[in-house]
């Protein structure tokens, strides 16, 4: 489990470290009508989405100690707060 945790932490650290394409700063290359840095960002966000989807399906319990009832309580409380906000703002 420790090795898997280290791999997930390293993977997310890489996603954060390269989210901003600092190595493309000052590069005016245009690809298909858009700057290269924008293509990097689009591709990187797609990769981050895939990594998070895999993480949420296979390793969500890593470092999370809340039980199912705790999560349900948070959802219930959030629903109550949203309900009060809707009433207070007169949206409904």
Secondary structure by P-SEA (a helix, b strand, c coil): caaaaaaaaaaaaaaaaacccccccccccccccccaaaaaaaaaaaaaaaaaaaaaaccccccccccaaaaaaaaaaaaaaaaaaaaaaccc
